[in-house]
Amino acid sequence: MSDLDYNISRLLSGKTICNLAGEAVYIAYPSPQDFVYINRIINLVRGEAIRGENLSSDQIFDYLINQEIWDLKREEELERLPALIENLKVDLYQAYTTFKKRDVIKKKIQTTKERLAKLTEERHILDDYTTDGITNFIKSSYIIGTGVHRMNGERIWDYNSFLLCDFSILSSLTRQYSRQLLGDEEIRTISKNSRWRSLWSISKNPKDIFEIPSLGYLSDEQRVLVVWSQTYDSIYNHQECPPDEVIEDDDMLDGWLILQNRKRKQANKVETTVELNKPGHQDVFIMVENPDDVGRVNAMNDAKGKLLKKNILKKAGV
C-alpha cells in the first residue's frame, strides 16, 4: 500500500495507527462529547497559567528583542513575506498565460517560503513557555492520551488514568501521531487524487463519507480535506476554469485564485461606485470608522467627483 492510499484510508477512518510497547494501537480523534471534558480541563489549566507567572506573548517578544534573538527588521520582513508570496504566485500564473519561463519564479517562490518558515520558527521559538503554549501542550496530551484504543476498540486510558501513565510513553505516542499528520500541500494532493475524487463525487456529504453522526466529529485534517474538495469543485465548475496543468500546480492555481478574488473585489467596488454615481445622486457623504477607509471612499469618486470634492474643500478653507 502506498503512502497516499494509507493516508486516504486513515482520513476515511479517522484513526491513526501507532505502536505502544510493541502493540499496534490506534488514536481516534475526540468526539464532541470528549471535547466538552477536554475544553473544561483546558479552561482550568489556562486559568492556573494566567494566575501563575507564565509569560505572555508580548513579554516573550520583549525578551527576544532584549536578548537580540529577534529584531524589528526581521519582524517587518516576516509581515511582508505572505503578501510577497501571493504576488509571486500571481506572477507564476500570468507567466503561464503569456508563455513566459516559469522556472525563475517557481524558484523565487520556494526560497521565499523557506525564508518565511525560518523567520516564523525564530519568531516563535519560545512560544511553548507562554500561557497559550502550555495550554496547547496540555490539550494535545489529552487528545492523544484519551484517544488511544486497542485494535478491538477498547479505550486504554480514560480522562484520569492516562495522567498516571509513563510520560515517555505519551511522548512516544505524540511523536508517532504528529509525524503522520498531513500538511496543507499533502491534503491538497489527496483532494485531487482519483480515488478520493471518486468517493467524493458519489456523496459530497462528509457525514456519509467519514461515517460520522455529525460534522462535529470531523478531525482537523478531515475538515481541511472537505474544504479543498469543495474548492476544487468550484474551480472545475467555474466558467473560466483554468487548464489541468494549472490545477495540478498548487502555486500556479493559488495565483489564479488570488486573481479571481481580486477581480471580484474590484467588481464589487465598481458596482458600488456606479450606484453612487447614478443620476439623481448628488453629494453622498459616507462616514468611516478608521483612516484606512478614507482611501477606499476617495477611490469611489470618478474624475468629476474628485474635482468637485477639491473645490468644496477649497471653498471651505480646508
Secondary structure as UniProt FT lines:
FT   HELIX           3..13
FT   STRAND          15..20
FT   TURN            21..22
FT   STRAND          23..28
FT   HELIX           32..51
FT   TURN            52..53
FT   HELIX           57..66
FT   TURN            67..68
FT   HELIX           72..97
FT   TURN            98..99
FT   HELIX           103..123
FT   TURN            124..126
FT   HELIX           127..129
FT   HELIX           131..145
FT   TURN            146..147
FT   STRAND          148..150
FT   TURN            151..152
FT   TURN            159..160
FT   HELIX           161..164
FT   HELIX           167..180
FT   HELIX           184..192
FT   HELIX           194..202
FT   HELIX           206..209
FT   TURN            210..211
FT   HELIX           215..217
FT   HELIX           220..236
FT   TURN            239..240
FT   HELIX           244..248
FT   HELIX           250..276
FT   TURN            279..280
FT   HELIX           292..299
FT   HELIX           303..315
FT   TURN            316..317
//
